Amino acid sequence: MLRLVILATCLTLGHFADHDTFKNCSRVEFCNTLRNRQPFDKYAVDPSTITIDDNGSVKMTLKAKKGSDLQLELLALVDRTFRLRIKETASTRYELHDVLVAEPQLAQ
């Protein structure tokens, strides 16, 4: 009997909750904007550039329909994680060094 009273109390409290305090996608601007956005294919993988090294790293070029191409590098690390690096191929942008405490160890 006590369980039934507790269950009824919980159901009643849940029914009377103020649902206006909870956000859903219709009340969040970026969610509402991105939900109706059509996908676009700005880049495509060039199959002739895919290479896989002995240490398991995968490299490929992403060809741009407009703008500069990208170089993608996916590295398998020791702790079962991956490192993804993307660089512009025709760019001389400055790359930050000493960002990581040490270079991650590659999986063998």
C-alpha positions in Angstrom: 0.0 0.0 0.0 2.9 2.3 0.9 4.5 1.6 -2.5 1.3 2.6 -4.3 1.1 5.9 -2.4 4.8 6.7 -3.3 4.2 5.8 -6.9 1.1 7.9 -7.2 2.9 10.9 -5.5 5.9 10.6 -8.0 3.6 10.4 -11.0 1.6 13.4 -9.8 4.7 15.5 -9.2 6.0 14.7 -12.7 2.7 15.7 -14.2 2.7 19.1 -12.6 6.3 20.0 -13.5 6.8 23.3 -15.3 7.8 22.1 -18.8 8.5 25.7 -19.9 11.8 25.6 -17.9 13.2 22.8 -20.1 14.6 23.7 -23.5 13.9 21.7 -26.6 15.2 22.2 -30.2 12.4 24.6 -31.1 13.6 27.0 -28.3 17.3 26.9 -29.1 18.3 29.1 -32.1 21.3 27.2 -33.4 19.5 23.9 -33.2 16.5 25.2 -35.0 18.7 26.7 -37.7 20.9 23.6 -38.3 18.0 21.2 -38.2 16.6 22.4 -41.5 19.9 23.0 -43.2 20.7 20.9 -46.2 24.0 19.0 -46.2 26.6 20.1 -48.7 29.6 18.3 -50.2 32.4 20.9 -50.3 35.2 18.3 -50.2 35.7 14.8 -51.7 38.4 12.2 -51.0 40.8 11.6 -53.8 41.1 7.8 -53.8 44.5 7.9 -55.6 46.1 9.7 -52.6 45.1 7.3 -49.8 48.2 5.8 -48.2 48.5 3.6 -45.1 51.8 3.4 -43.4 53.3 0.5 -41.5 52.5 2.2 -38.1 48.8 2.4 -39.1 48.6 6.0 -40.0 46.2 6.9 -42.9 46.8 9.9 -45.1 44.7 11.3 -47.9 43.9 14.4 -49.8 40.5 16.0 -49.7 39.8 17.8 -53.0 37.9 21.0 -52.7 35.2 22.0 -55.2 36.2 25.7 -54.4 39.2 26.9 -52.5 42.3 24.9 -51.4 42.6 21.2 -50.9 43.1 19.7 -47.5 45.6 17.0 -46.3 44.0 14.6 -43.8 46.1 12.4 -41.5 44.6 9.9 -39.1 47.0 8.3 -36.5 46.3 5.3 -34.3 47.7 5.9 -30.8 48.7 3.5 -28.1 45.8 4.2 -25.7 43.2 3.1 -28.4 42.5 6.6 -29.4 43.1 8.5 -32.7 44.7 11.8 -33.6 43.2 13.6 -36.6 45.2 16.3 -38.3 43.9 18.4 -41.2 46.1 20.9 -43.0 45.6 23.0 -46.1 48.0 21.7 -48.8 48.7 25.0 -50.4 49.1 27.0 -47.2 52.1 28.3 -45.4 50.2 29.0 -42.2 52.1 28.9 -38.9 51.8 25.6 -37.1 51.9 25.7 -33.3 54.6 23.6 -31.7 54.9 22.5 -28.1 51.1 22.5 -27.7 51.2 18.9 -26.4 53.3 18.0 -23.3 54.8 15.2 -25.4 54.2 13.7 -28.9 51.6 10.9 -28.6 52.9 7.4 -28.9 51.8 5.6 -32.1 50.3 2.2 -31.9 52.4 -0.6 -33.4 
